[in-house]
Amino acid sequence: MSSARLANVPFQQEVYLPIHYNGIDIDSGYRADIIVRDEVLLERKAVEQPGRLHEAQLLTYLRISRCRLGLLMNFNALSLAVQGRAL
């Protein structure tokens, strides 16, 4: 994400995502790959074909993080494949 640093775009990597329940943070073990400006969640994959499990993971991370837009990026393709989801 060096281009984001150069553009002074705030982002975080490997963001811990606890589950909040009745005022208690529960360790979920979930970690988002990248969150940009506390608004956009990026999940990076290197799989032959992203499946329903990857989409479900992205939606779960979106709900927990309170980000409104999520992008699932697959780097194991001839060209970069990106799928987007919004809440």
Backbone as CSV, one residue per row, in Angstrom:
resi,resn,N_x,N_y,N_z,CA_x,CA_y,CA_z,C_x,C_y,C_z
1,MET,0.823,-1.199,0.000,0.000,0.000,0.000,0.864,1.258,0.000
2,SER,2.036,1.186,-0.593,2.920,2.348,-0.619,2.314,3.499,-1.415
3,SER,1.510,3.211,-2.455,0.880,4.297,-3.206,-0.122,5.049,-2.326
4,ALA,-0.784,4.348,-1.410,-1.698,5.024,-0.473,-0.910,5.913,0.481
5,ARG,0.245,5.433,0.924,1.086,6.263,1.797,1.535,7.523,1.062
6,LEU,1.937,7.368,-0.195,2.381,8.516,-0.974,1.270,9.534,-1.169
7,ALA,0.051,9.064,-1.287,-1.091,9.961,-1.489,-1.671,10.442,-0.162
8,ASN,-1.056,10.070,0.945,-1.532,10.442,2.284,-2.955,9.979,2.546
9,VAL,-3.296,8.798,2.063,-4.602,8.198,2.310,-4.488,7.356,3.577
10,PRO,-5.283,7.649,4.606,-5.185,6.866,5.840,-5.724,5.447,5.644
11,PHE,-4.932,4.478,6.074,-5.347,3.083,5.993,-4.677,2.301,7.113
12,GLN,-5.251,1.129,7.406,-4.702,0.216,8.410,-4.619,-1.165,7.780
13,GLN,-3.612,-1.933,8.188,-3.466,-3.301,7.710,-3.658,-4.271,8.858
14,GLU,-4.153,-5.479,8.540,-4.391,-6.531,9.531,-5.153,-5.984,10.741
15,VAL,-6.344,-5.472,10.470,-7.159,-4.809,11.494,-7.953,-5.848,12.283
16,TYR,-7.739,-5.871,13.586,-8.457,-6.762,14.503,-9.934,-6.368,14.529
17,LEU,-10.832,-7.346,14.376,-12.273,-7.085,14.346,-12.977,-7.869,15.457
18,PRO,-13.100,-7.286,16.644,-13.830,-7.984,17.707,-15.332,-7.916,17.454
19,ILE,-16.045,-8.830,18.040,-17.507,-8.804,17.995,-17.978,-8.113,19.263
20,HIS,-18.849,-7.116,19.111,-19.383,-6.378,20.257,-20.743,-6.968,20.625
21,TYR,-20.881,-7.411,21.865,-22.138,-8.006,22.320,-22.416,-7.550,23.742
22,ASN,-23.523,-6.843,23.940,-23.920,-6.337,25.264,-22.791,-5.606,25.968
23,GLY,-22.089,-4.742,25.218,-21.026,-3.944,25.799,-19.732,-4.701,26.030
24,ILE,-19.650,-5.909,25.549,-18.452,-6.730,25.733,-17.821,-6.984,24.364
25,ASP,-16.493,-6.858,24.289,-15.771,-7.214,23.069,-15.376,-8.677,23.157
26,ILE,-15.818,-9.453,22.176,-15.517,-10.883,22.130,-14.451,-11.098,21.062
27,ASP,-13.371,-11.770,21.421,-12.295,-12.038,20.468,-12.802,-13.017,19.422
28,SER,-12.940,-12.536,18.197,-13.474,-13.362,17.125,-12.378,-14.051,16.326
29,GLY,-11.164,-13.533,16.419,-10.080,-14.041,15.596,-10.111,-13.464,14.189
30,TYR,-11.087,-12.586,13.912,-11.215,-11.983,12.588,-10.230,-10.831,12.440
31,ARG,-9.622,-10.754,11.267,-8.723,-9.651,10.938,-8.953,-9.257,9.485
32,ALA,-9.278,-7.991,9.281,-9.449,-7.471,7.926,-8.069,-7.194,7.339
33,ASP,-7.886,-7.496,6.074,-6.587,-7.259,5.449,-6.238,-5.773,5.453
34,ILE,-7.127,-4.952,4.915,-6.871,-3.507,4.831,-8.194,-2.766,5.008
35,ILE,-8.155,-1.688,5.795,-9.299,-0.773,5.890,-8.792,0.616,5.524
36,VAL,-9.470,1.241,4.549,-9.076,2.557,4.046,-10.070,3.596,4.551
37,ARG,-9.536,4.623,5.209,-10.331,5.757,5.721,-11.500,5.331,6.597
38,ASP,-11.390,4.202,7.251,-12.469,3.672,8.095,-13.782,3.522,7.319
39,GLU,-13.693,3.392,5.997,-14.882,3.308,5.152,-14.887,2.108,4.219
40,VAL,-13.717,1.750,3.685,-13.617,0.705,2.664,-12.761,-0.441,3.191
41,LEU,-13.311,-1.649,3.121,-12.606,-2.840,3.579,-12.128,-3.624,2.358
42,LEU,-10.838,-3.940,2.318,-10.250,-4.702,1.217,-9.813,-6.056,1.736
43,GLU,-10.305,-7.107,1.111,-9.870,-8.475,1.434,-9.118,-9.011,0.236
44,ARG,-7.865,-9.395,0.461,-7.018,-9.918,-0.617,-7.022,-11.433,-0.578
45,LYS,-7.151,-12.024,-1.748,-7.127,-13.484,-1.884,-6.202,-13.850,-3.037
46,ALA,-5.735,-15.082,-3.018,-4.963,-15.645,-4.125,-5.486,-17.060,-4.335
47,VAL,-6.694,-17.145,-4.881,-7.364,-18.430,-5.077,-7.733,-18.561,-6.553
48,GLU,-7.970,-19.805,-6.970,-8.329,-20.031,-8.370,-9.629,-19.311,-8.725
49,GLN,-10.616,-19.457,-7.857,-11.914,-18.822,-8.075,-12.520,-18.464,-6.718
50,PRO,-12.751,-17.174,-6.443,-13.404,-16.825,-5.183,-14.790,-17.468,-5.113
51,GLY,-15.119,-17.995,-3.946,-16.390,-18.682,-3.790,-17.302,-18.000,-2.793
52,ARG,-18.379,-18.701,-2.476,-19.378,-18.165,-1.543,-18.786,-17.959,-0.157
53,LEU,-17.846,-18.808,0.234,-17.200,-18.659,1.536,-16.448,-17.328,1.624
54,HIS,-15.767,-16.956,0.555,-15.033,-15.689,0.547,-15.988,-14.502,0.591
55,GLU,-17.092,-14.609,-0.146,-18.104,-13.547,-0.120,-18.733,-13.426,1.263
56,ALA,-19.016,-14.564,1.900,-19.591,-14.555,3.249,-18.612,-13.933,4.240
57,GLN,-17.333,-14.248,4.091,-16.315,-13.661,4.956,-16.305,-12.142,4.795
58,LEU,-16.343,-11.663,3.553,-16.346,-10.223,3.305,-17.571,-9.562,3.938
59,LEU,-18.748,-10.153,3.766,-19.967,-9.575,4.352,-19.910,-9.564,5.881
60,THR,-19.375,-10.628,6.467,-19.220,-10.677,7.926,-18.292,-9.570,8.399
61,TYR,-17.160,-9.424,7.735,-16.208,-8.377,8.101,-16.814,-6.986,7.937
62,LEU,-17.627,-6.791,6.891,-18.290,-5.493,6.704,-19.215,-5.183,7.869
63,ARG,-20.009,-6.165,8.275,-20.945,-5.937,9.383,-20.207,-5.625,10.679
64,ILE,-19.168,-6.377,10.960,-18.426,-6.191,12.212,-17.662,-4.873,12.209
65,SER,-17.069,-4.521,11.085,-16.221,-3.323,11.010,-17.019,-2.038,10.886
66,ARG,-18.259,-2.153,10.466,-19.121,-0.998,10.193,-18.665,-0.206,8.966
67,CYS,-17.815,-0.803,8.147,-17.485,-0.201,6.852,-18.698,-0.373,5.944
68,ARG,-18.845,0.516,5.009,-20.011,0.456,4.125,-19.716,-0.209,2.791
69,LEU,-18.441,-0.273,2.413,-18.069,-0.841,1.127,-16.954,-1.849,1.322
70,GLY,-17.073,-2.989,0.667,-16.042,-4.018,0.746,-15.644,-4.486,-0.635
71,LEU,-14.349,-4.727,-0.819,-13.837,-5.225,-2.090,-13.070,-6.511,-1.841
72,LEU,-13.419,-7.530,-2.605,-12.734,-8.818,-2.566,-11.824,-8.859,-3.791
73,MET,-10.516,-8.860,-3.553,-9.539,-8.779,-4.636,-8.820,-10.112,-4.770
74,ASN,-8.898,-10.701,-5.965,-8.240,-11.980,-6.210,-7.024,-11.750,-7.110
75,PHE,-5.851,-12.069,-6.568,-4.608,-11.856,-7.294,-4.151,-13.098,-8.057
76,ASN,-4.877,-14.207,-7.966,-4.495,-15.432,-8.662,-5.297,-15.547,-9.956
77,ALA,-5.143,-14.549,-10.807,-5.853,-14.524,-12.086,-4.956,-13.833,-13.106
78,LEU,-5.266,-13.985,-14.373,-4.469,-13.324,-15.410,-4.514,-11.813,-15.254
79,SER,-5.674,-11.304,-14.873,-5.805,-9.888,-14.541,-6.485,-9.806,-13.177
80,LEU,-6.230,-8.730,-12.477,-6.781,-8.567,-11.134,-8.305,-8.621,-11.191
81,ALA,-8.893,-9.504,-10.383,-10.348,-9.633,-10.321,-10.843,-8.997,-9.022
82,VAL,-11.804,-8.097,-9.130,-12.330,-7.406,-7.961,-13.848,-7.543,-7.936
83,GLN,-14.378,-7.957,-6.784,-15.818,-8.004,-6.567,-16.129,-7.044,-5.430
84,GLY,-17.183,-6.277,-5.577,-17.557,-5.323,-4.560,-18.870,-5.659,-3.896
85,ARG,-19.004,-5.285,-2.634,-20.241,-5.438,-1.866,-20.440,-4.171,-1.042
86,ALA,-21.678,-3.773,-0.886,-21.994,-2.609,-0.077,-23.083,-2.975,0.920
87,LEU,-23.023,-2.354,2.078,-24.068,-2.527,3.093,-24.890,-1.270,3.195
